[in-house]
Amino acid sequence: MRSSGVASAVAGLIATTSFFIGSVNAQADPIVIKGSKFFYENNGTQFYIRGIAYQQSFTGATAVEGTGNDADYDDPLADPKACRRDLEYLTQLRTNTLRVYAVNPDEDHDECMNMFANAGIYIIADLSAPSDSIDSNDAHWNDDLYARYVSVVDAMQGYTNTLGFFAGNEVATQPNNSDSAAFVKAAVRDMKSYISFKGYRDIGVGYAANDNQYIRTQLADFFNCGDVADAIDFYGYNVYSWCGDSSFQESGFDVRTEEFEQYSVPAFFAEYGCNDVSPRPFTEVGALYGPQMNDVWSGGIVYMYFQEENDYGLVTLDGDSISTLADFNNLKSQIAKATPTGVQMDAYRPSNSPASCPSVGGQWHAQASPLPPTPNQQLCNCMYESLSCVPAENTPADDYQDMFDYVCENDKNACAGIQADGESGEYGAYSMCDSKEQLGFVLDQYYKNQRRSSDACDFKGQAKLQQARNAGGNCQSLIAEAGKGGTGTVTSAPSGTGASSGNGGGATSSTGAAAAIMIPTAEFGLMPMAFVVTLAALSGMGMLLL
């Protein structure tokens, strides 16, 4: 599509120059959080998200040429050719933020991240992946997920245009799975702690929620309440209630804005763009960035860039050729008029306080404290080495559930150390171990409770005896904290610091037994310099409007 004017000139300059500087370590002005607002760290200007969801669907993923991508999704930040192709169109939409739902930490993101940095585009990356996420209906926060999450943090933290991370997207979606929020909040806590432990710059960790009328208020309060070390740094709201030529009142945006007026961290639309009316006129843009909302909300992210079967796209992709749709042109027209009134960071005095934690009862089923324990691979390894009865090597994972069923139904005490109940807040010390380690623990407990009877560690050949190794040093103290039945509280921090950049993307989200006593399901395995000066001059005018 032919373009004209200053914006098009900037877009062309970005795309052309990025080709030559792709591997240069571009430096964007980092985005920081103060109170309920985002700011550019160095110039102190308030930052409003003008975002696009930028990732093709997770189904039918193909390997990116020249990479070793064998993940079940395409990582758009690992495809420089595509990034370069799309940059012109993203800049036409005045895009300053991209949301990427799954990052492959084994891939090289330098070229895409640098060209986006040079264009003033920041990234919000979800830490999960299609096969590595907290499941709404069988929620766990375990070693494998922890390894996945920290590997993405490691891979993305070095880029100054990484704006933040989502620890979950639409996990607690309705009353009957709201207990899963406890596991997501534990992930938030642990990623914040990990970022601090590693000495990385402050990068926010948040949650993206759906819009469920029965739990929307409790959900927002839950992630914002309690110890600030456990709480989200920002809140993303996926909302599609403004359809066609709706209004501030008819869409319910007025009520949502009132609900977030006192929120103590930045809130923004993590997805928006109802398509009940097509093409989408995007008239909500004027409200979102206008005086009725811009003091409460920090902008939003349009869903989505690529046209797919769900008909939310802004562009179509045919091979390497991009064609813009009517939605693209409508958004371009509306976003060009977006002029939010911001405040300078030095002049801003936050006055909002964290919310009170919602009580369990009625529609809400997540206990705010305690949260699930921090995954600790060393503890799980130490525990497994100390066992006398463990699963046989040839026992398929699909058979674990039957073994959990038998033990936990016949000896509930044997399973106390692996329970994970988000509603009651009761968690065994080994609830964060993987399924094999958890099964080993309950088999060993059962064996010992049966006075080490010879047939108590058989299970038709699916369990075996091993020589228990009483490891010394830190193992002894960790197991002592966990307690004899695994019902103690481990306060020692994990000794492992997570995978380094490029290592750790291959974790699987195996899960163990949950709830009191909820048995693991097999369905989820038992458990995503001159140029810079020129660009700054062209794009920096009216920075307060960003």
Secondary structure as UniProt FT lines:
FT   HELIX           5..21
FT   TURN            22..23
FT   STRAND          31..34
FT   TURN            35..36
FT   STRAND          37..40
FT   TURN            41..43
FT   STRAND          46..47
FT   STRAND          49..53
FT   TURN            59..60
FT   TURN            65..66
FT   HELIX           76..78
FT   HELIX           80..92
FT   TURN            93..94
FT   STRAND          97..100
FT   TURN            105..106
FT   HELIX           110..118
FT   TURN            119..120
FT   STRAND          122..126
FT   TURN            130..131
FT   TURN            136..137
FT   HELIX           143..156
FT   TURN            157..158
FT   TURN            160..161
FT   STRAND          162..169
FT   HELIX           175..180
FT   HELIX           181..197
FT   TURN            198..199
FT   STRAND          204..209
FT   TURN            213..215
FT   HELIX           216..224
FT   TURN            228..230
FT   STRAND          234..238
FT   TURN            248..252
FT   HELIX           253..259
FT   TURN            260..262
FT   STRAND          267..272
FT   HELIX           284..288
FT   TURN            291..296
FT   STRAND          297..302
FT   TURN            309..310
FT   STRAND          315..318
FT   TURN            319..320
FT   STRAND          321..324
FT   HELIX           326..335
FT   TURN            336..337
FT   HELIX           345..347
FT   TURN            362..363
FT   HELIX           377..385
FT   STRAND          389..391
FT   TURN            393..394
FT   HELIX           397..399
FT   HELIX           400..410
FT   HELIX           412..418
FT   STRAND          420..421
FT   TURN            422..425
FT   STRAND          426..427
FT   TURN            429..432
FT   HELIX           435..449
FT   TURN            450..452
FT   HELIX           454..457
FT   TURN            458..462
FT   STRAND          463..465
FT   HELIX           474..482
FT   TURN            484..485
FT   TURN            501..502
FT   TURN            505..506
FT   STRAND          514..515
FT   TURN            516..517
FT   HELIX           522..524
FT   HELIX           530..539
FT   TURN            541..542
FT   HELIX           543..545
//
